[in-house]
């Protein structure tokens, strides 16, 4: 992790994201005074599950994955990228991070003091509506993951994970290039061995093509049917 100053070569103009356009000049100044721009190298933790949260993160550049750790097992929740917040639940009364977040690429973020963001949410209705929508979207992904674990068989979980991941774009390469087979297994909530077997079966059936780490979706309709039926 490295703090980036405004005169550094890697500094990014940081209040230009669309969500910040809703702020008035005094509110933008509150953000500027309460933020720190930080870069994380690939593989570093942006957040650690269970640790105290005095700030939320806003991704300026890069890609990361969020995961839960329970009972010695890890379950991947979602991919986060440019323009997304991490840790919104801590603004609404939660004092610790619910999940860990790991950089899949070198990632630049804004660390914004939680109290500053809370103050703006209380006084700017349009910005608050945007933040609440984002928070609800994150909860929808979590509930979808829980339903998969509770009601779907392994093939359905893997099909659902592949369809979700295939929608995620990265600046330099496909998302599958950034993930190991273990990562894929943890998105589907199954063992690595089972994930490898299912991927090979999907390839034999013409649903996907495996090219080293990359995965190409060949029959999206049939994958959707498998994901739906579970």
C-alpha positions in Angstrom: 0.0 0.0 0.0 1.3 3.4 -0.9 -0.1 6.9 -0.4 -0.1 9.0 -3.5 0.3 12.8 -3.3 -1.0 15.3 -5.8 2.4 16.0 -7.3 3.1 12.3 -7.8 3.1 10.9 -11.4 0.5 8.3 -10.5 -2.0 10.8 -9.0 -5.5 10.6 -10.6 -7.9 13.6 -10.7 -10.0 12.2 -7.9 -13.4 14.0 -7.7 -14.3 13.6 -11.4 -16.4 10.4 -11.0 -20.1 10.8 -12.0 -21.4 10.1 -8.4 -19.4 13.1 -7.1 -21.0 15.4 -9.7 -24.1 15.6 -7.4 -22.1 17.4 -4.7 -22.1 21.1 -4.1 -18.8 23.0 -3.9 -18.7 22.9 0.0 -19.4 19.2 -0.1 -16.7 18.5 -2.6 -14.3 20.4 -0.3 -15.4 18.1 2.6 -14.4 15.1 0.5 -11.1 16.6 -0.6 -10.2 17.4 3.0 -11.1 13.9 4.3 -9.7 11.7 1.5 -6.3 10.1 0.9 -5.4 8.6 -2.5 -3.7 5.2 -2.0 -2.4 2.5 -4.4 -2.5 -1.2 -3.7 -0.3 -3.7 -5.5 -1.8 -6.9 -7.0 -2.5 -9.4 -4.2 -2.7 -6.8 -1.4 -5.7 -6.5 0.9 -7.8 -3.4 0.5 -10.0 -4.4 3.4 -9.8 -7.2 5.9 -12.9 -8.9 7.3 -13.6 -8.1 10.9 -11.2 -5.1 11.2 -12.3 -1.7 12.3 -13.4 0.6 9.5 -12.7 4.3 9.9 -13.0 4.9 6.1 -14.7 3.7 3.0 -12.9 3.1 -0.3 -13.7 4.3 -3.8 -11.9 2.6 -6.7 -10.3 5.0 -9.1 -8.5 2.3 -11.2 -8.1 -1.4 -11.1 -10.0 -4.6 -10.2 -10.5 -6.4 -6.9 -12.5 -9.3 -5.5 -14.5 -9.4 -2.3 -14.7 -12.6 -0.2 -16.0 -14.0 3.1 -14.0 -16.3 5.3 -16.0 -18.6 7.6 -15.1 -21.8 9.3 -11.7 -22.0 7.5 -13.4 -21.7 4.1 -13.5 -18.7 1.7 -16.4 -17.7 -0.5 -16.0 -15.1 -3.2 -18.9 -12.5 -3.4 -18.3 -10.2 -6.2 -15.8 -8.3 -8.5 -15.4 -4.6 -7.9 -13.9 -2.1 -10.3 -13.5 1.5 -11.3 -16.2 3.8 -9.9 -17.4 1.4 -7.1 -17.4 1.9 -3.3 -16.1 -0.7 -0.8 -17.4 -0.7 2.8 -20.7 1.2 2.4 -22.2 -0.9 5.2 -19.9 0.8 7.6 -21.6 4.1 6.9 -24.9 2.8 8.1 -24.0 1.7 11.6 -21.5 -1.1 11.0 -18.1 -0.5 12.5 -16.1 -3.3 11.0 -15.7 -4.6 7.4 -18.0 -7.5 6.6 -15.6 -9.0 4.1 -12.1 -9.0 2.8 -11.2 -7.3 -0.5 -8.0 -8.3 -2.5 -6.6 -6.4 -5.4 -6.6 -8.6 -8.6 -4.6 -5.9 -10.4 -2.6 -2.9 -9.2 -5.4 -0.7 -7.8 -5.8 3.0 -6.9 -8.4 4.1 -4.5 -9.7 7.0 -2.4 -9.9 6.4 1.3 -12.7 8.6 2.5 -13.3 9.2 6.2 -16.6 7.5 7.1 -17.9 10.5 9.1 -17.3 12.9 6.1 -19.4 10.7 3.8 -22.1 10.2 6.4 -22.3 14.0 6.8 -22.8 14.5 3.0 -25.4 11.7 2.8 -27.4 13.4 5.6 -27.5 16.8 3.8 -27.6 15.9 0.1 -30.6 13.8 -0.9 -29.6 13.1 -4.5 -26.2 11.8 -3.5 -27.8 9.8 -0.6 -30.2 8.2 -3.1 -27.3 7.2 -5.3 -25.4 5.7 -2.4 -28.5 3.8 -1.2 -29.0 2.4 -4.7 -25.4 1.2 -4.7 -25.8 -0.4 -1.2 -29.0 -2.2 -2.3 -27.3 -3.5 -5.5 -24.5 -5.0 -3.3 -27.1 -6.6 -1.0 -28.8 -8.1 -4.1 -25.6 -9.8 -5.1 -25.2 -11.1 -1.6 -28.7 -12.5 -1.5 -28.3 -14.1 -4.9 -25.1 -15.8 -3.7 -26.9 -17.2 -0.6 -29.7 -18.6 -2.8 -27.2 -20.3 -5.0 -25.6 -22.0 -2.0 -28.9 -23.1 -0.6 -30.8 -24.3 -3.6 -28.5 -25.1 -6.5 -26.4 -28.1 -7.4 -22.7 -27.7 -8.3 -23.3 -27.4 -12.1 -25.8 -24.7 -11.5 -23.5 -22.8 -9.2 -20.6 -23.0 -11.6 -22.8 -21.9 -14.6 -24.1 -18.9 -12.6 -20.5 -18.0 -11.6 -19.3 -18.1 -15.2 -22.2 -16.0 -16.4 -21.6 -13.4 -13.7 -17.9 -13.2 -14.3 -18.2 -13.0 -18.0 -20.0 -9.6 -17.6 -17.0 -8.1 -15.8 -14.7 -6.0 -17.9 -11.1 -5.2 -17.1 -8.9 -2.5 -18.7 -6.2 -4.9 -19.9 -7.5 -8.5 -20.1 -10.5 -10.7 -19.6 -11.5 -11.3 -15.9 -10.7 -15.0 -16.2 -7.1 -14.2 -16.8 -6.9 -12.7 -13.3 -8.6 -15.6 -11.5 -7.2 -19.0 -10.5 -9.4 -22.2 -10.6 -9.5 -21.9 -6.9 -11.0 -18.4 -7.3 -13.6 -19.8 -9.7 -14.5 -22.6 -7.2 -14.9 -20.0 -4.4 -17.3 -18.0 -6.6 -19.4 -21.2 -7.0 -19.0 -22.4 -3.4 -17.5 -25.7 -4.4 -14.1 -27.4 -4.1 -11.3 -26.7 -6.6 -11.3 -30.3 -7.8 -15.1 -30.2 -8.5 -14.7 -26.9 -10.3 -12.0 -28.3 -12.6 -14.2 -31.4 -13.4 -17.2 -29.3 -14.2 -15.3 -26.9 -16.4 -13.9 -29.8 -18.4 -17.5 -31.2 -18.7 -18.8 -27.9 -19.8 -16.0 -27.8 -22.5 -16.8 -31.3 -23.7 -20.5 -30.2 -24.0 -19.5 -27.2 -26.1 -20.7 -24.6 -23.5 -17.2 -23.0 -23.0 -13.7 -23.1 -24.3 -10.7 -23.3 -22.0 -7.6 -21.5 -23.2 -5.0 -21.7 -20.4 -6.5 -19.5 -17.7 -9.0 -17.8 -20.0 -12.6 -19.1 -20.4 -14.7 -18.3 -23.5 -18.5 -18.6 -23.3 -19.6 -20.5 -26.4 -23.2 -21.4 -25.5 -24.6 -18.7 -23.2 -28.3 -19.8 -23.6 -27.6 -23.4 -22.4 -25.4 -22.0 -19.5 -28.3 -19.8 -18.5 -30.6 -22.8 -18.5 -28.2 -24.8 -16.3 -27.9 -21.8 -14.0 -31.7 -21.4 -13.8 -32.5 -25.1 -13.2 -29.6 -25.4 -10.7 
